[in-house]
Amino acid sequence: MSNGGSRFKAMLKRRGYNMTRLADEMGMTRTQMSNRVSGTVKWTWSDAIQVTTRLSITFEEFREFFPEFPEGRGTA
């Protein structure tokens, strides 16, 4: 797992979440969530919107964990 992924999981914990809870709330499996966090599968804009909304973080904060995520609005 990338350093960003490890830091993301630590942030989840600080906010009272874990990978399973976030995955459940987003309608995906824990494996699907893990694949995104590890970088195996790219985040979609739809995923990023859900994460930032549920965790009350900005896209800039999201990109601190996943810098490969595009800055501009793409397709969901």
MODELLER restraints for C-alpha pairs under 7 A, 6 or more apart:
rsr = mdl.restraints
at = mdl.atoms
rsr.add(forms.Gaussian(group=physical.xy_distance, feature=features.Distance(at['CA:1:A'], at['CA:38:A']), mean=4.83, stdev=0.5))
rsr.add(forms.Gaussian(group=physical.xy_distance, feature=features.Distance(at['CA:2:A'], at['CA:38:A']), mean=6.05, stdev=0.5))
rsr.add(forms.Gaussian(group=physical.xy_distance, feature=features.Distance(at['CA:4:A'], at['CA:65:A']), mean=4.23, stdev=0.5))
rsr.add(forms.Gaussian(group=physical.xy_distance, feature=features.Distance(at['CA:4:A'], at['CA:66:A']), mean=6.05, stdev=0.5))
rsr.add(forms.Gaussian(group=physical.xy_distance, feature=features.Distance(at['CA:5:A'], at['CA:37:A']), mean=5.19, stdev=0.5))
rsr.add(forms.Gaussian(group=physical.xy_distance, feature=features.Distance(at['CA:5:A'], at['CA:38:A']), mean=5.86, stdev=0.5))
rsr.add(forms.Gaussian(group=physical.xy_distance, feature=features.Distance(at['CA:5:A'], at['CA:65:A']), mean=6.44, stdev=0.5))
rsr.add(forms.Gaussian(group=physical.xy_distance, feature=features.Distance(at['CA:7:A'], at['CA:65:A']), mean=6.77, stdev=0.5))
rsr.add(forms.Gaussian(group=physical.xy_distance, feature=features.Distance(at['CA:8:A'], at['CA:65:A']), mean=5.97, stdev=0.5))
rsr.add(forms.Gaussian(group=physical.xy_distance, feature=features.Distance(at['CA:9:A'], at['CA:18:A']), mean=6.99, stdev=0.5))
rsr.add(forms.Gaussian(group=physical.xy_distance, feature=features.Distance(at['CA:12:A'], at['CA:18:A']), mean=5.64, stdev=0.5))
rsr.add(forms.Gaussian(group=physical.xy_distance, feature=features.Distance(at['CA:19:A'], at['CA:30:A']), mean=6.36, stdev=0.5))
rsr.add(forms.Gaussian(group=physical.xy_distance, feature=features.Distance(at['CA:19:A'], at['CA:33:A']), mean=6.79, stdev=0.5))
rsr.add(forms.Gaussian(group=physical.xy_distance, feature=features.Distance(at['CA:20:A'], at['CA:30:A']), mean=5.20, stdev=0.5))
rsr.add(forms.Gaussian(group=physical.xy_distance, feature=features.Distance(at['CA:23:A'], at['CA:29:A']), mean=5.71, stdev=0.5))
rsr.add(forms.Gaussian(group=physical.xy_distance, feature=features.Distance(at['CA:23:A'], at['CA:30:A']), mean=5.50, stdev=0.5))
rsr.add(forms.Gaussian(group=physical.xy_distance, feature=features.Distance(at['CA:23:A'], at['CA:33:A']), mean=5.74, stdev=0.5))
rsr.add(forms.Gaussian(group=physical.xy_distance, feature=features.Distance(at['CA:26:A'], at['CA:50:A']), mean=6.95, stdev=0.5))
rsr.add(forms.Gaussian(group=physical.xy_distance, feature=features.Distance(at['CA:35:A'], at['CA:41:A']), mean=5.32, stdev=0.5))
rsr.add(forms.Gaussian(group=physical.xy_distance, feature=features.Distance(at['CA:36:A'], at['CA:42:A']), mean=5.77, stdev=0.5))
rsr.add(forms.Gaussian(group=physical.xy_distance, feature=features.Distance(at['CA:36:A'], at['CA:43:A']), mean=5.83, stdev=0.5))
rsr.add(forms.Gaussian(group=physical.xy_distance, feature=features.Distance(at['CA:44:A'], at['CA:76:A']), mean=5.69, stdev=0.5))
rsr.add(forms.Gaussian(group=physical.xy_distance, feature=features.Distance(at['CA:45:A'], at['CA:74:A']), mean=6.63, stdev=0.5))
rsr.add(forms.Gaussian(group=physical.xy_distance, feature=features.Distance(at['CA:45:A'], at['CA:75:A']), mean=6.41, stdev=0.5))
rsr.add(forms.Gaussian(group=physical.xy_distance, feature=features.Distance(at['CA:45:A'], at['CA:76:A']), mean=4.60, stdev=0.5))
rsr.add(forms.Gaussian(group=physical.xy_distance, feature=features.Distance(at['CA:46:A'], at['CA:76:A']), mean=4.93, stdev=0.5))
rsr.add(forms.Gaussian(group=physical.xy_distance, feature=features.Distance(at['CA:52:A'], at['CA:58:A']), mean=5.92, stdev=0.5))
rsr.add(forms.Gaussian(group=physical.xy_distance, feature=features.Distance(at['CA:52:A'], at['CA:59:A']), mean=6.60, stdev=0.5))
rsr.add(forms.Gaussian(group=physical.xy_distance, feature=features.Distance(at['CA:52:A'], at['CA:62:A']), mean=6.96, stdev=0.5))
rsr.add(forms.Gaussian(group=physical.xy_distance, feature=features.Distance(at['CA:63:A'], at['CA:69:A']), mean=6.17, stdev=0.5))
